[in-house]
Amino acid sequence: MGPVLDALLAELGETRTVISPALPVNGRTVYQGYLFVGEQLLNESGMRHHPVTPMEDAHGPLN
């Protein structure tokens, strides 16, 4: 995500953004830096086998 966000910020002439990977209405929550789909870690959910962007790591601290 870093390079994509850097390019977006540069294009918009901005220096900061807010990122929120959680979307509770879709069952996505973050707890202690780990993204969950329902009660499963992202990398243990069906998203692990996504054909274009497999999700192999649920840990994504935003510091």
Summary of the structure (lengths in Angstrom):
residues: 63
radius of gyration: 13.4
end to end distance: 13.4
largest distance: 38.4
contacts: 116
relative contact order: 0.14
helix: 33%
strand: 19%
